[in-house]
Amino acid sequence: MLKELQADELRDLVIVTYGPDHDTLAEWVYNAADIDAATVVWARDMGREKNQELIDYFKERRVWGLFADEVPPRLVPYK
């Protein structure tokens, strides 16, 4: 999935939603040391209001929602 996101020149923000039975050892959210310069920024879903703060900060990025615990994991444009 990361390779697909990095396949073009656009930068992305991925908001990751875990299910209620999420395996805490199956972590999707890892970021480069310089988050602002990263091609892809990963964030945990923090609820609509906090997510919007993040979206506003990274306003030049495409925003995706990732449902990490679905089989297979589902990446969709964030609404």
PDB file with one MODEL, atoms N, CA, C and O in Angstrom:
MODEL        1
ATOM      1  N   MET A   1       0.816  -1.178   0.000  1.00  0.00           N
ATOM      2  CA  MET A   1       0.000   0.000   0.000  1.00  0.00           C
ATOM      3  C   MET A   1       0.869   1.256   0.000  1.00  0.00           C
ATOM      4  O   MET A   1       0.559   2.231  -0.684  1.00  0.00           O
ATOM      5  N   LEU A   2       1.938   1.229   0.755  1.00  0.00           N
ATOM      6  CA  LEU A   2       2.847   2.374   0.790  1.00  0.00           C
ATOM      7  C   LEU A   2       3.437   2.625  -0.593  1.00  0.00           C
ATOM      8  O   LEU A   2       3.527   3.773  -1.029  1.00  0.00           O
ATOM      9  N   LYS A   3       3.837   1.570  -1.281  1.00  0.00           N
ATOM     10  CA  LYS A   3       4.394   1.735  -2.630  1.00  0.00           C
ATOM     11  C   LYS A   3       3.374   2.354  -3.574  1.00  0.00           C
ATOM     12  O   LYS A   3       3.729   3.186  -4.410  1.00  0.00           O
ATOM     13  N   GLU A   4       2.114   1.959  -3.451  1.00  0.00           N
ATOM     14  CA  GLU A   4       1.066   2.549  -4.286  1.00  0.00           C
ATOM     15  C   GLU A   4       0.907   4.033  -4.000  1.00  0.00           C
ATOM     16  O   GLU A   4       0.763   4.833  -4.925  1.00  0.00           O
ATOM     17  N   LEU A   5       0.931   4.404  -2.737  1.00  0.00           N
ATOM     18  CA  LEU A   5       0.791   5.809  -2.371  1.00  0.00           C
ATOM     19  C   LEU A   5       1.991   6.628  -2.847  1.00  0.00           C
ATOM     20  O   LEU A   5       1.841   7.796  -3.206  1.00  0.00           O
ATOM     21  N   GLN A   6       3.155   6.033  -2.852  1.00  0.00           N
ATOM     22  CA  GLN A   6       4.363   6.734  -3.260  1.00  0.00           C
ATOM     23  C   GLN A   6       4.592   6.705  -4.768  1.00  0.00           C
ATOM     24  O   GLN A   6       5.579   7.260  -5.250  1.00  0.00           O
ATOM     25  N   ALA A   7       3.697   6.069  -5.519  1.00  0.00           N
ATOM     26  CA  ALA A   7       3.897   5.878  -6.960  1.00  0.00           C
ATOM     27  C   ALA A   7       3.772   7.169  -7.761  1.00  0.00           C
ATOM     28  O   ALA A   7       4.241   7.231  -8.897  1.00  0.00           O
ATOM     29  N   ASP A   8       3.161   8.181  -7.204  1.00  0.00           N
ATOM     30  CA  ASP A   8       3.055   9.456  -7.919  1.00  0.00           C
ATOM     31  C   ASP A   8       3.756  10.549  -7.105  1.00  0.00           C
ATOM     32  O   ASP A   8       4.337  10.270  -6.056  1.00  0.00           O
ATOM     33  N   GLU A   9       3.701  11.754  -7.580  1.00  0.00           N
ATOM     34  CA  GLU A   9       4.412  12.853  -6.924  1.00  0.00           C
ATOM     35  C   GLU A   9       3.588  13.527  -5.841  1.00  0.00           C
ATOM     36  O   GLU A   9       4.084  14.425  -5.160  1.00  0.00           O
ATOM     37  N   LEU A  10       2.344  13.114  -5.671  1.00  0.00           N
ATOM     38  CA  LEU A  10       1.490  13.728  -4.658  1.00  0.00           C
ATOM     39  C   LEU A  10       1.855  13.215  -3.274  1.00  0.00           C
ATOM     40  O   LEU A  10       2.390  12.117  -3.119  1.00  0.00           O
ATOM     41  N   ARG A  11       1.552  14.038  -2.268  1.00  0.00           N
ATOM     42  CA  ARG A  11       1.808  13.633  -0.888  1.00  0.00           C
ATOM     43  C   ARG A  11       0.480  13.302  -0.227  1.00  0.00           C
ATOM     44  O   ARG A  11      -0.563  13.851  -0.583  1.00  0.00           O
ATOM     45  N   ASP A  12       0.537  12.396   0.741  1.00  0.00           N
ATOM     46  CA  ASP A  12      -0.687  11.841   1.313  1.00  0.00           C
ATOM     47  C   ASP A  12      -0.695  11.888   2.835  1.00  0.00           C
ATOM     48  O   ASP A  12       0.349  11.872   3.487  1.00  0.00           O
ATOM     49  N   LEU A  13      -1.901  11.946   3.376  1.00  0.00           N
ATOM     50  CA  LEU A  13      -2.170  11.769   4.794  1.00  0.00           C
ATOM     51  C   LEU A  13      -3.135  10.599   4.895  1.00  0.00           C
ATOM     52  O   LEU A  13      -4.195  10.609   4.269  1.00  0.00           O
ATOM     53  N   VAL A  14      -2.772   9.588   5.683  1.00  0.00           N
ATOM     54  CA  VAL A  14      -3.622   8.402   5.843  1.00  0.00           C
ATOM     55  C   VAL A  14      -4.084   8.341   7.296  1.00  0.00           C
ATOM     56  O   VAL A  14      -3.275   8.243   8.219  1.00  0.00           O
ATOM     57  N   ILE A  15      -5.396   8.402   7.478  1.00  0.00           N
ATOM     58  CA  ILE A  15      -5.986   8.310   8.813  1.00  0.00           C
ATOM     59  C   ILE A  15      -6.454   6.872   9.001  1.00  0.00           C
ATOM     60  O   ILE A  15      -7.337   6.391   8.291  1.00  0.00           O
ATOM     61  N   VAL A  16      -5.844   6.198   9.973  1.00  0.00           N
ATOM     62  CA  VAL A  16      -6.032   4.762  10.176  1.00  0.00           C
ATOM     63  C   VAL A  16      -7.082   4.506  11.253  1.00  0.00           C
ATOM     64  O   VAL A  16      -6.975   4.995  12.377  1.00  0.00           O
ATOM     65  N   THR A  17      -8.096   3.731  10.885  1.00  0.00           N
ATOM     66  CA  THR A  17      -9.141   3.328  11.819  1.00  0.00           C
ATOM     67  C   THR A  17      -8.977   1.842  12.108  1.00  0.00           C
ATOM     68  O   THR A  17      -8.913   1.018  11.195  1.00  0.00           O
ATOM     69  N   TYR A  18      -8.911   1.520  13.390  1.00  0.00           N
ATOM     70  CA  TYR A  18      -8.809   0.131  13.822  1.00  0.00           C
ATOM     71  C   TYR A  18     -10.161  -0.352  14.320  1.00  0.00           C
ATOM     72  O   TYR A  18     -10.965   0.440  14.809  1.00  0.00           O
ATOM     73  N   GLY A  19     -10.414  -1.647  14.197  1.00  0.00           N
ATOM     74  CA  GLY A  19     -11.630  -2.248  14.718  1.00  0.00           C
ATOM     75  C   GLY A  19     -11.528  -2.460  16.224  1.00  0.00           C
ATOM     76  O   GLY A  19     -10.451  -2.321  16.802  1.00  0.00           O
ATOM     77  N   PRO A  20     -12.653  -2.797  16.859  1.00  0.00           N
ATOM     78  CA  PRO A  20     -12.662  -2.967  18.321  1.00  0.00           C
ATOM     79  C   PRO A  20     -11.795  -4.123  18.814  1.00  0.00           C
ATOM     80  O   PRO A  20     -11.364  -4.120  19.967  1.00  0.00           O
ATOM     81  N   ASP A  21     -11.535  -5.106  17.961  1.00  0.00           N
ATOM     82  CA  ASP A  21     -10.718  -6.257  18.359  1.00  0.00           C
ATOM     83  C   ASP A  21      -9.312  -6.171  17.775  1.00  0.00           C
ATOM     84  O   ASP A  21      -8.674  -7.197  17.540  1.00  0.00           O
ATOM     85  N   HIS A  22      -8.834  -4.973  17.543  1.00  0.00           N
ATOM     86  CA  HIS A  22      -7.535  -4.774  16.898  1.00  0.00           C
ATOM     87  C   HIS A  22      -6.393  -5.410  17.686  1.00  0.00           C
ATOM     88  O   HIS A  22      -6.308  -5.271  18.907  1.00  0.00           O
ATOM     89  N   ASP A  23      -5.534  -6.096  16.977  1.00  0.00           N
ATOM     90  CA  ASP A  23      -4.322  -6.667  17.550  1.00  0.00           C
ATOM     91  C   ASP A  23      -3.308  -5.530  17.691  1.00  0.00           C
ATOM     92  O   ASP A  23      -2.838  -4.994  16.687  1.00  0.00           O
ATOM     93  N   THR A  24      -2.972  -5.163  18.910  1.00  0.00           N
ATOM     94  CA  THR A  24      -2.086  -4.019  19.143  1.00  0.00           C
ATOM     95  C   THR A  24      -0.673  -4.234  18.597  1.00  0.00           C
ATOM     96  O   THR A  24       0.103  -3.282  18.508  1.00  0.00           O
ATOM     97  N   LEU A  25      -0.335  -5.454  18.237  1.00  0.00           N
ATOM     98  CA  LEU A  25       0.975  -5.713  17.642  1.00  0.00           C
ATOM     99  C   LEU A  25       0.964  -5.486  16.133  1.00  0.00           C
ATOM    100  O   LEU A  25       2.018  -5.510  15.498  1.00  0.00           O
ATOM    101  N   ALA A  26      -0.208  -5.269  15.557  1.00  0.00           N
ATOM    102  CA  ALA A  26      -0.344  -5.025  14.116  1.00  0.00           C
ATOM    103  C   ALA A  26      -0.525  -3.524  13.888  1.00  0.00           C
ATOM    104  O   ALA A  26      -1.617  -3.059  13.563  1.00  0.00           O
ATOM    105  N   GLU A  27       0.551  -2.787  14.062  1.00  0.00           N
ATOM    106  CA  GLU A  27       0.513  -1.323  13.978  1.00  0.00           C
ATOM    107  C   GLU A  27       0.759  -0.852  12.555  1.00  0.00           C
ATOM    108  O   GLU A  27       1.683  -1.322  11.892  1.00  0.00           O
ATOM    109  N   TRP A  28      -0.067   0.077  12.084  1.00  0.00           N
ATOM    110  CA  TRP A  28       0.078   0.668  10.756  1.00  0.00           C
ATOM    111  C   TRP A  28       0.719   2.046  10.820  1.00  0.00           C
ATOM    112  O   TRP A  28       1.271   2.514   9.824  1.00  0.00           O
ATOM    113  N   VAL A  29       0.657   2.697  11.965  1.00  0.00           N
ATOM    114  CA  VAL A  29       1.080   4.099  12.050  1.00  0.00           C
ATOM    115  C   VAL A  29       2.559   4.189  12.424  1.00  0.00           C
ATOM    116  O   VAL A  29       2.945   4.040  13.584  1.00  0.00           O
ATOM    117  N   TYR A  30       3.366   4.439  11.394  1.00  0.00           N
ATOM    118  CA  TYR A  30       4.796   4.700  11.552  1.00  0.00           C
ATOM    119  C   TYR A  30       5.122   5.875  10.643  1.00  0.00           C
ATOM    120  O   TYR A  30       4.625   5.947   9.519  1.00  0.00           O
ATOM    121  N   ASN A  31       5.941   6.778  11.111  1.00  0.00           N
ATOM    122  CA  ASN A  31       6.282   7.954  10.315  1.00  0.00           C
ATOM    123  C   ASN A  31       7.782   8.194  10.299  1.00  0.00           C
ATOM    124  O   ASN A  31       8.521   7.761  11.184  1.00  0.00           O
ATOM    125  N   ALA A  32       8.204   8.905   9.253  1.00  0.00           N
ATOM    126  CA  ALA A  32       9.605   9.325   9.139  1.00  0.00           C
ATOM    127  C   ALA A  32       9.903  10.333  10.240  1.00  0.00           C
ATOM    128  O   ALA A  32       8.990  10.942  10.798  1.00  0.00           O
ATOM    129  N   ALA A  33      11.176  10.505  10.547  1.00  0.00           N
ATOM    130  CA  ALA A  33      11.573  11.455  11.589  1.00  0.00           C
ATOM    131  C   ALA A  33      11.110  12.869  11.255  1.00  0.00           C
ATOM    132  O   ALA A  33      10.664  13.600  12.140  1.00  0.00           O
ATOM    133  N   ASP A  34      11.210  13.257   9.995  1.00  0.00           N
ATOM    134  CA  ASP A  34      10.757  14.576   9.550  1.00  0.00           C
ATOM    135  C   ASP A  34       9.374  14.408   8.926  1.00  0.00           C
ATOM    136  O   ASP A  34       9.243  14.272   7.710  1.00  0.00           O
ATOM    137  N   ILE A  35       8.360  14.418   9.761  1.00  0.00           N
ATOM    138  CA  ILE A  35       7.002  14.138   9.301  1.00  0.00           C
ATOM    139  C   ILE A  35       6.559  15.130   8.228  1.00  0.00           C
ATOM    140  O   ILE A  35       5.942  14.734   7.240  1.00  0.00           O
ATOM    141  N   ASP A  36       6.861  16.392   8.409  1.00  0.00           N
ATOM    142  CA  ASP A  36       6.411  17.394   7.437  1.00  0.00           C
ATOM    143  C   ASP A  36       6.975  17.146   6.043  1.00  0.00           C
ATOM    144  O   ASP A  36       6.334  17.505   5.055  1.00  0.00           O
ATOM    145  N   ALA A  37       8.135  16.552   5.937  1.00  0.00           N
ATOM    146  CA  ALA A  37       8.759  16.290   4.637  1.00  0.00           C
ATOM    147  C   ALA A  37       8.409  14.905   4.087  1.00  0.00           C
ATOM    148  O   ALA A  37       8.752  14.594   2.946  1.00  0.00           O
ATOM    149  N   ALA A  38       7.747  14.089   4.865  1.00  0.00           N
ATOM    150  CA  ALA A  38       7.436  12.721   4.450  1.00  0.00           C
ATOM    151  C   ALA A  38       6.461  12.697   3.278  1.00  0.00           C
ATOM    152  O   ALA A  38       5.573  13.544   3.177  1.00  0.00           O
ATOM    153  N   THR A  39       6.637  11.727   2.405  1.00  0.00           N
ATOM    154  CA  THR A  39       5.718  11.541   1.287  1.00  0.00           C
ATOM    155  C   THR A  39       4.343  11.115   1.797  1.00  0.00           C
ATOM    156  O   THR A  39       3.315  11.587   1.312  1.00  0.00           O
ATOM    157  N   VAL A  40       4.340  10.223   2.775  1.00  0.00           N
ATOM    158  CA  VAL A  40       3.095   9.730   3.366  1.00  0.00           C
ATOM    159  C   VAL A  40       3.173   9.932   4.878  1.00  0.00           C
ATOM    160  O   VAL A  40       4.154   9.554   5.519  1.00  0.00           O
ATOM    161  N   VAL A  41       2.128  10.530   5.430  1.00  0.00           N
ATOM    162  CA  VAL A  41       2.002  10.681   6.881  1.00  0.00           C
ATOM    163  C   VAL A  41       0.869   9.772   7.331  1.00  0.00           C
ATOM    164  O   VAL A  41      -0.220   9.780   6.756  1.00  0.00           O
ATOM    165  N   TRP A  42       1.142   8.994   8.363  1.00  0.00           N
ATOM    166  CA  TRP A  42       0.170   8.055   8.926  1.00  0.00           C
ATOM    167  C   TRP A  42      -0.285   8.585  10.278  1.00  0.00           C
ATOM    168  O   TRP A  42       0.533   9.056  11.069  1.00  0.00           O
ATOM    169  N   ALA A  43      -1.593   8.511  10.551  1.00  0.00           N
ATOM    170  CA  ALA A  43      -2.132   8.972  11.835  1.00  0.00           C
ATOM    171  C   ALA A  43      -3.278   8.072  12.257  1.00  0.00           C
ATOM    172  O   ALA A  43      -4.019   7.559  11.417  1.00  0.00           O
ATOM    173  N   ARG A  44      -3.420   7.884  13.541  1.00  0.00           N
ATOM    174  CA  ARG A  44      -4.567   7.135  14.059  1.00  0.00           C
ATOM    175  C   ARG A  44      -5.799   8.022  14.019  1.00  0.00           C
ATOM    176  O   ARG A  44      -5.712   9.235  14.208  1.00  0.00           O
ATOM    177  N   ASP A  45      -6.935   7.411  13.772  1.00  0.00           N
ATOM    178  CA  ASP A  45      -8.206   8.127  13.805  1.00  0.00           C
ATOM    179  C   ASP A  45      -8.424   8.635  15.226  1.00  0.00           C
ATOM    180  O   ASP A  45      -8.432   7.861  16.183  1.00  0.00           O
ATOM    181  N   MET A  46      -8.602   9.954  15.347  1.00  0.00           N
ATOM    182  CA  MET A  46      -8.764  10.572  16.663  1.00  0.00           C
ATOM    183  C   MET A  46     -10.150  11.185  16.835  1.00  0.00           C
ATOM    184  O   MET A  46     -10.389  11.928  17.787  1.00  0.00           O
ATOM    185  N   GLY A  47     -11.056  10.877  15.921  1.00  0.00           N
ATOM    186  CA  GLY A  47     -12.377  11.490  15.956  1.00  0.00           C
ATOM    187  C   GLY A  47     -12.422  12.672  14.997  1.00  0.00           C
ATOM    188  O   GLY A  47     -11.389  13.246  14.656  1.00  0.00           O
ATOM    189  N   ARG A  48     -13.614  13.025  14.570  1.00  0.00           N
ATOM    190  CA  ARG A  48     -13.821  14.017  13.520  1.00  0.00           C
ATOM    191  C   ARG A  48     -13.110  15.346  13.795  1.00  0.00           C
ATOM    192  O   ARG A  48     -12.421  15.859  12.914  1.00  0.00           O
ATOM    193  N   GLU A  49     -13.258  15.903  14.973  1.00  0.00           N
ATOM    194  CA  GLU A  49     -12.700  17.228  15.278  1.00  0.00           C
ATOM    195  C   GLU A  49     -11.166  17.221  15.245  1.00  0.00           C
ATOM    196  O   GLU A  49     -10.559  18.086  14.613  1.00  0.00           O
ATOM    197  N   LYS A  50     -10.550  16.268  15.907  1.00  0.00           N
ATOM    198  CA  LYS A  50      -9.082  16.180  15.928  1.00  0.00           C
ATOM    199  C   LYS A  50      -8.536  15.804  14.556  1.00  0.00           C
ATOM    200  O   LYS A  50      -7.490  16.310  14.148  1.00  0.00           O
ATOM    201  N   ASN A  51      -9.230  14.924  13.842  1.00  0.00           N
ATOM    202  CA  ASN A  51      -8.805  14.593  12.478  1.00  0.00           C
ATOM    203  C   ASN A  51      -8.798  15.843  11.613  1.00  0.00           C
ATOM    204  O   ASN A  51      -7.890  16.035  10.805  1.00  0.00           O
ATOM    205  N   GLN A  52      -9.808  16.695  11.779  1.00  0.00           N
ATOM    206  CA  GLN A  52      -9.892  17.913  10.970  1.00  0.00           C
ATOM    207  C   GLN A  52      -8.714  18.842  11.250  1.00  0.00           C
ATOM    208  O   GLN A  52      -8.213  19.494  10.334  1.00  0.00           O
ATOM    209  N   GLU A  53      -8.270  18.909  12.496  1.00  0.00           N
ATOM    210  CA  GLU A  53      -7.089  19.712  12.826  1.00  0.00           C
ATOM    211  C   GLU A  53      -5.874  19.203  12.050  1.00  0.00           C
ATOM    212  O   GLU A  53      -5.088  19.993  11.527  1.00  0.00           O
ATOM    213  N   LEU A  54      -5.730  17.903  11.981  1.00  0.00           N
ATOM    214  CA  LEU A  54      -4.626  17.287  11.250  1.00  0.00           C
ATOM    215  C   LEU A  54      -4.757  17.551   9.746  1.00  0.00           C
ATOM    216  O   LEU A  54      -3.774  17.874   9.079  1.00  0.00           O
ATOM    217  N   ILE A  55      -5.953  17.413   9.232  1.00  0.00           N
ATOM    218  CA  ILE A  55      -6.205  17.679   7.817  1.00  0.00           C
ATOM    219  C   ILE A  55      -5.898  19.140   7.488  1.00  0.00           C
ATOM    220  O   ILE A  55      -5.306  19.432   6.449  1.00  0.00           O
ATOM    221  N   ASP A  56      -6.292  20.043   8.361  1.00  0.00           N
ATOM    222  CA  ASP A  56      -6.012  21.466   8.146  1.00  0.00           C
ATOM    223  C   ASP A  56      -4.504  21.734   8.148  1.00  0.00           C
ATOM    224  O   ASP A  56      -4.015  22.538   7.355  1.00  0.00           O
ATOM    225  N   TYR A  57      -3.778  21.068   9.029  1.00  0.00           N
ATOM    226  CA  TYR A  57      -2.322  21.252   9.093  1.00  0.00           C
ATOM    227  C   TYR A  57      -1.657  20.741   7.814  1.00  0.00           C
ATOM    228  O   TYR A  57      -0.761  21.391   7.274  1.00  0.00           O
ATOM    229  N   PHE A  58      -2.092  19.588   7.336  1.00  0.00           N
ATOM    230  CA  PHE A  58      -1.527  18.977   6.127  1.00  0.00           C
ATOM    231  C   PHE A  58      -2.431  19.256   4.924  1.00  0.00           C
ATOM    232  O   PHE A  58      -2.721  18.351   4.142  1.00  0.00           O
ATOM    233  N   LYS A  59      -2.867  20.484   4.780  1.00  0.00           N
ATOM    234  CA  LYS A  59      -3.882  20.846   3.783  1.00  0.00           C
ATOM    235  C   LYS A  59      -3.461  20.602   2.338  1.00  0.00           C
ATOM    236  O   LYS A  59      -4.322  20.525   1.462  1.00  0.00           O
ATOM    237  N   GLU A  60      -2.168  20.480   2.063  1.00  0.00           N
ATOM    238  CA  GLU A  60      -1.717  20.253   0.683  1.00  0.00           C
ATOM    239  C   GLU A  60      -1.701  18.770   0.323  1.00  0.00           C
ATOM    240  O   GLU A  60      -1.309  18.416  -0.789  1.00  0.00           O
ATOM    241  N   ARG A  61      -2.107  17.916   1.218  1.00  0.00           N
ATOM    242  CA  ARG A  61      -2.044  16.466   0.985  1.00  0.00           C
ATOM    243  C   ARG A  61      -3.407  15.872   0.617  1.00  0.00           C
ATOM    244  O   ARG A  61      -4.457  16.380   1.012  1.00  0.00           O
ATOM    245  N   ARG A  62      -3.355  14.783  -0.151  1.00  0.00           N
ATOM    246  CA  ARG A  62      -4.567  13.975  -0.335  1.00  0.00           C
ATOM    247  C   ARG A  62      -4.815  13.270   0.989  1.00  0.00           C
ATOM    248  O   ARG A  62      -3.873  12.857   1.666  1.00  0.00           O
ATOM    249  N   VAL A  63      -6.067  13.135   1.351  1.00  0.00           N
ATOM    250  CA  VAL A  63      -6.402  12.503   2.632  1.00  0.00           C
ATOM    251  C   VAL A  63      -7.157  11.207   2.359  1.00  0.00           C
ATOM    252  O   VAL A  63      -8.122  11.165   1.596  1.00  0.00           O
ATOM    253  N   TRP A  64      -6.683  10.166   3.005  1.00  0.00           N
ATOM    254  CA  TRP A  64      -7.250   8.820   2.862  1.00  0.00           C
ATOM    255  C   TRP A  64      -7.720   8.314   4.216  1.00  0.00           C
ATOM    256  O   TRP A  64      -7.196   8.713   5.256  1.00  0.00           O
ATOM    257  N   GLY A  65      -8.696   7.445   4.192  1.00  0.00           N
ATOM    258  CA  GLY A  65      -9.094   6.681   5.368  1.00  0.00           C
ATOM    259  C   GLY A  65      -8.687   5.237   5.137  1.00  0.00           C
ATOM    260  O   GLY A  65      -8.957   4.669   4.079  1.00  0.00           O
ATOM    261  N   LEU A  66      -8.043   4.654   6.120  1.00  0.00           N
ATOM    262  CA  LEU A  66      -7.644   3.252   6.027  1.00  0.00           C
ATOM    263  C   LEU A  66      -8.354   2.470   7.123  1.00  0.00           C
ATOM    264  O   LEU A  66      -8.205   2.759   8.310  1.00  0.00           O
ATOM    265  N   PHE A  67      -9.126   1.476   6.703  1.00  0.00           N
ATOM    266  CA  PHE A  67      -9.785   0.572   7.644  1.00  0.00           C
ATOM    267  C   PHE A  67      -8.885  -0.654   7.767  1.00  0.00           C
ATOM    268  O   PHE A  67      -9.012  -1.626   7.022  1.00  0.00           O
ATOM    269  N   ALA A  68      -7.973  -0.575   8.730  1.00  0.00           N
ATOM    270  CA  ALA A  68      -6.851  -1.498   8.815  1.00  0.00           C
ATOM    271  C   ALA A  68      -7.231  -2.921   9.185  1.00  0.00           C
ATOM    272  O   ALA A  68      -6.520  -3.858   8.822  1.00  0.00           O
ATOM    273  N   ASP A  69      -8.324  -3.105   9.890  1.00  0.00           N
ATOM    274  CA  ASP A  69      -8.672  -4.447  10.356  1.00  0.00           C
ATOM    275  C   ASP A  69      -9.639  -5.179   9.438  1.00  0.00           C
ATOM    276  O   ASP A  69     -10.039  -6.305   9.733  1.00  0.00           O
ATOM    277  N   GLU A  70     -10.019  -4.554   8.331  1.00  0.00           N
ATOM    278  CA  GLU A  70     -10.830  -5.267   7.349  1.00  0.00           C
ATOM    279  C   GLU A  70      -9.915  -6.212   6.573  1.00  0.00           C
ATOM    280  O   GLU A  70      -8.706  -5.994   6.489  1.00  0.00           O
ATOM    281  N   VAL A  71     -10.505  -7.256   6.013  1.00  0.00           N
ATOM    282  CA  VAL A  71      -9.731  -8.226   5.244  1.00  0.00           C
ATOM    283  C   VAL A  71     -10.238  -8.226   3.806  1.00  0.00           C
ATOM    284  O   VAL A  71     -11.342  -8.702   3.541  1.00  0.00           O
ATOM    285  N   PRO A  72      -9.458  -7.706   2.891  1.00  0.00           N
ATOM    286  CA  PRO A  72      -8.163  -7.036   3.070  1.00  0.00           C
ATOM    287  C   PRO A  72      -8.384  -5.617   3.599  1.00  0.00           C
ATOM    288  O   PRO A  72      -9.498  -5.097   3.535  1.00  0.00           O
ATOM    289  N   PRO A  73      -7.327  -4.990   4.121  1.00  0.00           N
ATOM    290  CA  PRO A  73      -7.454  -3.602   4.577  1.00  0.00           C
ATOM    291  C   PRO A  73      -7.961  -2.724   3.423  1.00  0.00           C
ATOM    292  O   PRO A  73      -7.584  -2.918   2.268  1.00  0.00           O
ATOM    293  N   ARG A  74      -8.820  -1.759   3.759  1.00  0.00           N
ATOM    294  CA  ARG A  74      -9.482  -0.939   2.729  1.00  0.00           C
ATOM    295  C   ARG A  74      -9.040   0.514   2.858  1.00  0.00           C
ATOM    296  O   ARG A  74      -9.175   1.131   3.915  1.00  0.00           O
ATOM    297  N   LEU A  75      -8.507   1.047   1.752  1.00  0.00           N
ATOM    298  CA  LEU A  75      -8.068   2.435   1.653  1.00  0.00           C
ATOM    299  C   LEU A  75      -9.059   3.183   0.777  1.00  0.00           C
ATOM    300  O   LEU A  75      -9.288   2.809  -0.373  1.00  0.00           O
ATOM    301  N   VAL A  76      -9.648   4.248   1.329  1.00  0.00           N
ATOM    302  CA  VAL A  76     -10.653   5.024   0.598  1.00  0.00           C
ATOM    303  C   VAL A  76     -10.385   6.513   0.803  1.00  0.00           C
ATOM    304  O   VAL A  76      -9.771   6.902   1.796  1.00  0.00           O
ATOM    305  N   PRO A  77     -10.846   7.350  -0.137  1.00  0.00           N
ATOM    306  CA  PRO A  77     -10.738   8.793   0.109  1.00  0.00           C
ATOM    307  C   PRO A  77     -11.459   9.154   1.405  1.00  0.00           C
ATOM    308  O   PRO A  77     -12.563   8.674   1.662  1.00  0.00           O
ATOM    309  N   TYR A  78     -10.834   9.995   2.211  1.00  0.00           N
ATOM    310  CA  TYR A  78     -11.417  10.366   3.506  1.00  0.00           C
ATOM    311  C   TYR A  78     -12.577  11.333   3.299  1.00  0.00           C
ATOM    312  O   TYR A  78     -12.477  12.270   2.506  1.00  0.00           O
ATOM    313  N   LYS A  79     -13.657  11.108   4.001  1.00  0.00           N
ATOM    314  CA  LYS A  79     -14.831  11.995   3.914  1.00  0.00           C
ATOM    315  C   LYS A  79     -15.033  12.700   5.228  1.00  0.00           C
ATOM    316  O   LYS A  79     -15.966  13.492   5.368  1.00  0.00           O
TER     317      LYS A  79
ENDMDL
END
